[in-house]
């Protein structure tokens, strides 16, 4: 197992390099440049000033030289400095926003697992029952409903009309002066809507995948044999069938890790949460190439690590894979 993990980590290096080449080329193909966005609203900005800005950001060099310069910095874990007026290191800007994004995504992923897997199992065991039909309708509604539209509806309902939940930020203005229990409740109120919306789409999809896998597994011959031996239905479903039905779901969960980070762009922008999603959106709008590339590299690493976690989890869940 250890040799397998080491080989996978080694092959991640050329794959990561290929991803960075594609991302670096794509973001430079986008219309507009950092110098244009910084000078177009300033009537006193001359062509010479624009050229000095391009030279300052190394944008006057060919794109392949810009890429190799960026890779040399990345090799020593230097993501460069932001093109924004503060000129802060990209790593600092990402690290100060990464914890809240990871915290929200971990909560939403845990919510997806806790709710979606039992729903899928029960829907498969009670196939064509009222529960199965109701959950199917709710899941299809979840697939069809745009997240940003649902977010606005919930903000109007719970934040404006009812006044139960805050609709922006992660804490109130007087958070520092609240007692510990009140501060915790305040943080919890701010996180309810973002976490629910972050988990909504994944919850719908994973429950249907779980149902389909369970239906396929419980029709296998070994399940019939287990029932013929007189085992209880609970043991048959949750000990024998569920473990094999989880294998495809493990892959989906592994790939959903970077997807949650990408999806945070939507709800962090809507709810004004100072996380990586909001930072990525502002960086794209301002053509802040170093910040965009830094976040894309983190997303690529999470994707590759997610694949590795899924494969290792396969081996843990199925001994036959571990033997092979």
Backbone torsions as a table, in degrees:
resi	resn	phi	psi	omega
1	UNK	NA	-41.4	-179.1
2	UNK	-64.6	-41.7	178.2
3	UNK	-62.7	-38.1	179.2
4	UNK	-63.4	-43.7	180.0
5	UNK	-64.8	-41.7	179.2
6	UNK	-63.7	-40.5	177.6
7	UNK	-62.9	-43.2	179.4
8	UNK	-63.2	-40.5	178.3
9	UNK	-64.4	-36.4	178.9
10	UNK	-66.6	-43.5	-178.6
11	UNK	-73.7	-12.5	176.1
12	UNK	-68.7	-26.5	-174.7
13	UNK	-63.3	-55.6	178.2
14	UNK	-63.6	-32.6	178.2
15	UNK	-65.8	-40.6	178.3
16	UNK	-65.8	-37.6	177.7
17	UNK	-63.2	-43.6	177.7
18	UNK	-61.5	-40.1	178.8
19	UNK	-63.5	-43.0	-178.7
20	UNK	-66.3	-35.3	177.9
21	UNK	-62.7	-46.1	-179.9
22	UNK	-64.0	-46.8	-179.0
23	UNK	-63.2	-42.2	-179.1
24	UNK	-62.5	-40.9	179.2
25	UNK	-69.6	-39.6	-176.8
26	UNK	-66.2	-44.9	-177.0
27	UNK	-67.9	-26.7	176.8
28	UNK	-80.1	-15.4	175.6
29	UNK	-81.7	-16.2	-179.4
30	UNK	-64.4	142.5	179.7
31	UNK	-65.3	147.3	-178.7
32	UNK	89.5	157.9	178.5
33	UNK	-141.5	162.6	-179.9
34	UNK	-58.3	-37.0	-178.6
35	UNK	-69.4	-38.4	178.4
36	UNK	-63.6	-44.4	-177.8
37	UNK	-67.1	-27.3	-179.0
38	UNK	-85.6	-20.6	-173.5
39	UNK	-115.3	-15.1	-173.5
40	UNK	-67.9	-24.5	178.7
41	UNK	-92.3	2.9	179.4
42	UNK	-110.8	106.7	-177.0
43	UNK	-66.8	-17.7	-179.4
44	UNK	-87.3	-5.3	-178.7
45	UNK	-74.3	116.8	-179.4
46	UNK	-90.2	170.8	177.9
47	UNK	-63.6	-33.7	179.0
48	UNK	-66.5	-37.9	178.3
49	UNK	-65.5	-38.9	177.6
50	UNK	-62.9	-41.0	179.9
51	UNK	-67.0	-35.4	177.2
52	UNK	-66.0	-36.8	176.2
53	UNK	-65.6	-41.6	178.3
54	UNK	-62.0	-40.5	178.2
55	UNK	-68.1	-35.6	178.9
56	UNK	-63.3	-38.3	-178.8
57	UNK	-92.5	5.5	-178.0
58	UNK	62.5	23.4	179.1
59	UNK	-80.7	-9.3	178.0
60	UNK	-81.9	-7.8	179.7
61	UNK	-88.7	158.5	174.9
62	UNK	-58.1	153.7	-172.7
63	UNK	-64.1	-32.5	-178.8
64	UNK	-70.2	-32.7	175.7
65	UNK	-68.9	-38.4	176.1
66	UNK	-61.7	-40.5	-178.8
67	UNK	-66.6	-46.1	-178.6
68	UNK	-65.2	-35.3	176.2
69	UNK	-64.4	-40.0	178.4
70	UNK	-68.0	-39.0	179.7
71	UNK	-65.8	-38.7	178.8
72	UNK	-61.6	-39.0	177.0
73	UNK	-68.8	-40.5	-179.2
74	UNK	-63.6	-32.8	-179.3
75	UNK	-62.0	-26.7	177.0
76	UNK	-105.9	23.6	176.4
77	UNK	61.8	33.9	175.8
78	UNK	-109.8	112.5	-179.3
79	UNK	-86.3	5.5	178.3
80	UNK	87.2	-171.5	179.4
81	UNK	-115.7	148.1	-176.9
82	UNK	-69.0	149.5	175.2
83	UNK	-80.6	-6.4	-179.1
84	UNK	-68.7	163.9	-176.8
85	UNK	-57.7	-27.9	-179.5
86	UNK	-72.5	-21.8	176.0
87	UNK	54.8	35.8	-179.3
88	UNK	-80.4	155.5	174.5
89	UNK	-61.1	139.5	-177.8
90	UNK	-61.9	-39.8	-178.7
91	UNK	-59.9	-38.9	179.2
92	UNK	-66.4	-40.9	-179.2
93	UNK	-66.4	-36.2	-179.8
94	UNK	-74.6	-43.0	-176.3
95	UNK	-64.9	-31.3	-179.7
96	UNK	-77.2	-16.8	179.5
97	UNK	-108.0	-15.1	-177.0
98	UNK	-64.9	-42.1	-175.7
99	UNK	-57.9	-43.6	-177.3
100	UNK	-68.1	-36.4	177.7
101	UNK	-66.4	-45.0	178.4
102	UNK	-63.9	-39.1	-179.2
103	UNK	-62.8	-46.5	179.7
104	UNK	-65.5	-41.0	-177.8
105	UNK	-70.4	-35.9	176.6
106	UNK	-65.2	-42.4	177.8
107	UNK	-62.1	-44.5	-179.1
108	UNK	-67.7	-38.2	178.0
109	UNK	-66.1	-41.3	175.8
110	UNK	-62.9	-38.7	177.6
111	UNK	-64.5	-39.3	178.3
112	UNK	-61.8	-47.1	-177.2
113	UNK	-65.3	-44.8	-175.5
114	UNK	-65.5	-34.8	-175.5
115	UNK	-96.1	-43.7	-170.9
116	UNK	-69.4	-42.5	-177.1
117	UNK	-64.9	-48.8	176.0
118	UNK	-60.7	-38.0	178.4
119	UNK	-62.8	-44.4	179.5
120	UNK	-64.0	-41.0	180.0
121	UNK	-65.4	-47.2	-179.3
122	UNK	-65.3	-37.6	178.6
123	UNK	-65.2	-34.5	178.8
124	UNK	-74.8	-42.4	-179.5
125	UNK	-65.4	-37.5	179.6
126	UNK	-104.7	49.5	-177.4
127	UNK	-56.3	136.3	178.8
128	UNK	67.3	11.4	175.5
129	UNK	-83.0	176.9	178.1
130	UNK	-62.7	-39.7	178.6
131	UNK	-60.7	-44.0	179.6
132	UNK	-62.6	-42.3	-178.1
133	UNK	-69.8	-41.0	179.8
134	UNK	-65.2	-45.1	179.0
135	UNK	-65.1	-33.9	177.7
136	UNK	-64.1	-43.2	178.4
137	UNK	-62.7	-45.3	179.8
138	UNK	-63.6	-37.7	179.8
139	UNK	-66.5	-43.1	179.0
140	UNK	-65.5	-35.2	174.4
141	UNK	-63.8	-40.5	177.9
142	UNK	-63.2	-39.2	177.3
143	UNK	-64.3	-40.4	-172.0
144	UNK	-82.8	-20.7	-172.7
145	UNK	-85.0	121.6	176.8
146	UNK	-64.2	137.7	-176.6
147	UNK	-64.3	-42.6	-177.2
148	UNK	-65.9	-35.3	178.6
149	UNK	-67.9	-44.0	177.6
150	UNK	-63.1	-37.9	178.9
151	UNK	-61.5	-42.9	179.5
152	UNK	-65.2	-40.3	178.2
153	UNK	-62.2	-45.1	-179.6
154	UNK	-67.2	-35.2	177.2
155	UNK	-64.3	-42.0	179.2
156	UNK	-66.2	-42.8	-176.5
157	UNK	-70.1	-59.3	-172.2
158	UNK	-84.6	-24.2	-177.9
159	UNK	-96.4	-39.7	-174.6
160	UNK	-94.7	-55.9	-175.2
161	UNK	-75.0	-50.0	-177.0
162	UNK	-87.4	-30.4	-179.8
163	UNK	69.9	23.7	-177.4
164	UNK	-81.7	-37.3	-172.5
165	UNK	-126.3	145.7	173.8
166	UNK	-71.7	156.4	-173.7
167	UNK	-117.3	6.8	178.8
168	UNK	-155.0	150.5	178.0
169	UNK	74.9	-176.3	179.1
170	UNK	-119.6	-1.1	177.6
171	UNK	-159.1	157.5	179.2
172	UNK	-78.6	167.7	-178.3
173	UNK	-66.3	-31.7	-179.7
174	UNK	-96.7	24.7	-175.8
175	UNK	-59.2	-40.9	-176.1
176	UNK	-66.7	-20.8	-176.4
177	UNK	-99.8	2.6	-179.2
178	UNK	-84.1	150.1	172.2
179	UNK	-66.9	161.5	-173.7
180	UNK	-53.3	-45.8	-178.3
181	UNK	-65.7	-43.6	178.9
182	UNK	-66.0	-36.0	177.9
183	UNK	-65.8	-40.2	178.0
184	UNK	-64.6	-43.1	178.5
185	UNK	-64.1	-38.8	178.3
186	UNK	-63.2	-44.7	177.6
187	UNK	-63.2	-40.5	179.8
188	UNK	-63.3	-41.6	178.6
189	UNK	-62.8	-38.9	179.8
190	UNK	-69.1	-26.3	-175.3
191	UNK	-91.8	-14.8	-173.5
192	UNK	-59.7	-54.9	-177.1
193	UNK	-65.4	-47.4	178.6
194	UNK	-60.0	-41.3	-178.8
195	UNK	-67.5	-44.2	179.5
196	UNK	-61.7	-44.0	-178.9
197	UNK	-69.8	-36.5	177.6
198	UNK	-64.2	-34.1	-177.6
199	UNK	-87.9	-13.4	-169.8
200	UNK	-61.2	-52.1	-178.0
201	UNK	-65.3	-44.4	179.4
202	UNK	-65.4	-33.9	178.5
203	UNK	-62.6	-44.0	-180.0
204	UNK	-63.9	-46.4	-176.7
205	UNK	-69.6	-45.0	-175.6
206	UNK	-66.1	-36.1	179.6
207	UNK	-64.2	-36.0	178.5
208	UNK	-73.2	-38.5	175.5
209	UNK	-61.2	-42.2	-179.5
210	UNK	-64.5	-41.3	179.2
211	UNK	-62.7	-46.2	-179.0
212	UNK	-63.2	-41.4	179.3
213	UNK	-66.0	-41.9	179.4
214	UNK	-64.9	-40.4	178.3
215	UNK	-61.1	-38.5	179.5
216	UNK	-70.0	-38.4	-176.0
217	UNK	-73.2	-44.3	-174.7
218	UNK	-69.6	-7.8	175.8
219	UNK	-94.1	0.6	-178.9
220	UNK	-75.2	158.9	-176.7
221	UNK	-65.6	-35.5	-176.7
222	UNK	-68.5	-26.8	175.2
223	UNK	-69.7	-40.8	176.2
224	UNK	-62.7	-39.5	177.9
225	UNK	-64.6	-41.2	179.4
226	UNK	-62.6	-39.2	178.0
227	UNK	-69.0	-36.7	-179.8
228	UNK	-67.2	-25.2	178.0
229	UNK	-76.0	-6.5	178.4
230	UNK	92.4	12.3	177.5
231	UNK	-68.3	148.0	179.0
232	UNK	-67.2	155.8	-178.4
233	UNK	-63.0	-34.1	179.2
234	UNK	-63.6	-43.1	178.6
235	UNK	-67.1	-41.5	-179.5
236	UNK	-61.5	-45.1	-175.0
237	UNK	-75.1	-51.7	-169.1
238	UNK	-89.3	-15.2	178.5
239	UNK	-104.3	-43.0	-175.3
240	UNK	-95.4	-46.2	-173.7
241	UNK	-81.0	-42.8	-172.9
242	UNK	-62.3	-38.5	-176.8
243	UNK	-62.2	-43.1	178.7
244	UNK	-74.2	-31.7	179.2
245	UNK	-69.9	-20.6	-178.4
246	UNK	-77.6	-15.6	-174.6
247	UNK	-58.0	-53.8	177.8
248	UNK	-64.2	-30.9	-179.9
249	UNK	-66.8	-33.5	178.8
250	UNK	-60.0	-41.6	177.7
251	UNK	-61.0	-44.0	-179.5
252	UNK	-63.7	-41.6	179.2
253	UNK	-65.0	-39.1	178.0
254	UNK	-62.8	-41.0	179.5
255	UNK	-77.3	-17.8	-178.7
256	UNK	-78.6	-13.8	-179.5
257	UNK	-60.6	-54.3	176.7
258	UNK	-68.6	-27.8	178.5
259	UNK	-63.0	-35.9	177.8
260	UNK	-66.8	-37.7	177.7
261	UNK	-64.1	-43.0	178.7
262	UNK	-66.9	-38.6	179.1
263	UNK	-68.1	-19.3	179.6
264	UNK	-66.5	-18.3	177.4
265	UNK	-58.4	-38.7	-176.2
266	UNK	-70.2	-58.7	-172.3
267	UNK	-75.6	-26.4	176.6
268	UNK	-70.4	-33.4	176.2
269	UNK	-70.5	-42.9	-178.9
270	UNK	-65.9	-45.1	-175.9
271	UNK	-92.6	6.7	178.6
272	UNK	54.3	46.4	178.5
273	UNK	-92.1	125.5	-176.8
274	UNK	-76.9	68.9	-179.7
275	UNK	-116.9	-169.8	-178.5
276	UNK	-66.9	-33.6	179.8
277	UNK	-62.1	-46.1	178.1
278	UNK	-65.3	-40.1	178.0
279	UNK	-61.9	-42.2	179.7
280	UNK	-63.5	-43.4	179.9
281	UNK	-61.5	-46.3	-179.9
282	UNK	-66.1	-35.7	179.1
283	UNK	-67.0	-39.7	178.2
284	UNK	-65.5	-43.5	-178.9
285	UNK	-64.3	-32.9	-179.2
286	UNK	-96.5	4.1	-178.6
287	UNK	55.5	42.8	177.7
288	UNK	-84.2	85.0	-172.3
289	UNK	-56.7	-45.7	-178.9
290	UNK	-60.0	-41.1	179.5
291	UNK	-67.5	-42.9	179.2
292	UNK	-60.2	-46.4	-178.9
293	UNK	-66.7	-37.3	178.6
294	UNK	-61.7	-44.0	-180.0
295	UNK	-70.4	-37.8	178.4
296	UNK	-65.3	-37.0	177.7
297	UNK	-64.5	-42.5	177.7
298	UNK	-62.2	-41.9	177.0
299	UNK	-62.8	-39.7	178.4
300	UNK	-65.5	-41.6	178.7
301	UNK	-64.0	-41.3	178.6
302	UNK	-63.9	-36.4	177.5
303	UNK	-63.5	-46.6	-179.6
304	UNK	-66.6	-41.3	178.2
305	UNK	-66.6	-37.0	176.8
306	UNK	-60.7	-41.7	176.1
307	UNK	-62.1	-42.2	179.9
308	UNK	-65.0	-42.9	178.4
309	UNK	-61.8	-39.8	178.9
310	UNK	-62.9	-42.8	-179.5
311	UNK	-67.1	-41.2	178.6
312	UNK	-66.1	-39.5	177.9
313	UNK	-64.5	-34.6	173.9
314	UNK	-56.3	-47.4	-177.3
315	UNK	-66.0	-33.7	178.5
316	UNK	-70.5	-39.2	-176.4
317	UNK	-78.4	-29.5	-176.7
318	UNK	-125.2	107.3	-178.7
319	UNK	-61.0	-26.6	179.6
320	UNK	-62.0	-37.5	177.4
321	UNK	-68.2	-38.0	-179.5
322	UNK	-64.4	-38.9	179.3
323	UNK	-66.5	-41.6	-179.9
324	UNK	-66.6	NA	NA
